[in-house]
Amino acid sequence: MRKVIIILGLFCMLFAQEVDLATVTAKLDEGTKLYQKDQLEEALGPFQEAADGFEKMLQGVLSPEDEAYAKYFLATAHYYVARIQNDASLFESTSQEFSQSASAFRGLDIMGEEYVRSQYMKALCSFRLYQLATTERSKIRALEPAIGDFSNFVQDDDVLKNAEDFQELIDNAYYFLGYCKYQIAFLKSFDMGQLSNAQKYYDEAITAFQQAQKAQDERLVLSANLMEANCHYMSVSYTHLRAHETSLHLVCRLLLE
C-alpha cells in the first residue's frame, strides 16, 4: 500500500511538472502579447512567472538542447522585466544570460534563430544600460561594451550565413552601432584631449549609418540618413570649433549649454 502511495505521489509530481512547463510557455507568450499592446503593468506579472518557471526548469535535469532553450527563454523573460522596470542590474545579469545561451547553442552547433537573437539581445541589453546611465562617465562606460556587442553581431560569421533570414536584425544592429558611436563621439568631444578620438567615432558612425540605409524599413532608412547628416555636421563644425576655441569662447559655450 505504501509503495502504491509513493508511486501515485511521484506520478502526481511529474504530471504537475508537465502542467507547469505548459504554463511557463503560455505565460511568456501572454506577457509578450501584452507588451506588444503597450500594456506594460499587465505584462510584468506573466513575465515574472515565466522567469520563475524557467529558473525551476534549469534546476532540474535537462538535455543539453533543452537547457540551451531554457536559458534563452529565461533571458528573454528577464529582458522584458528589466525593460518594464528600468532595472539596470537586471539588464547586466540578463546580458550574461544571453551570452550563456548563445554559447550553449554554439556548443551544440544550433546556429538558428535563438542563437542569432541571443547575440542581438545581448547587445541590446548593453544599449539599455546606456539609456539608464545618468552621468557622462557612466554613459561612456555603457556605450563602449554596446559598441563591442553590436560590432560582434554584424561581424558574426554565423549571423551573416543566415543574413537573408535575419536582415532586419542586422539592419537594426547597424543603426544602433552608428547611434552608439555618434553618442560616444559627442560625449568625448567635451574633452579637448579626446577630439581626435571623437572624430574617429563620428567617421565610424557615418559608415554604420550608411549600412543601415540599405534596410527595407523606410523609417529606419530615413532616420539613418538624418543621423549620417548630423554626424557630418558635428564632425566638421563642432569638433573644428572646439579645437580652436579660446578661453572666452569656452566660457560662452558653457553658458549656452
Secondary structure, DSSP 4 states (H G I P E B T S, - for coil): -HHHHHHHHHHHHHHHHHHHHHHHHHHHHHHHHHHHTT-HHHHHHHHHHHHHHHHHHHHS---HHHHHHHHHHHHHHHHHHHHHHT-HHHHHHHHHHHHHHHHHHHHTT--SHHHHHHHHHHHHHHHHHHHH--SHHHHHHHHHHHHHHHHHHHH-HHHHHTTTTSHHHHHHHHHHHHHHHHHHHHHHTTSGGGHHHHHHHHHHHHHHHHHHTT-S-HHHHHHHHHHHHHHHHIIIIIHHHHHH--HHHHHHHHHH-
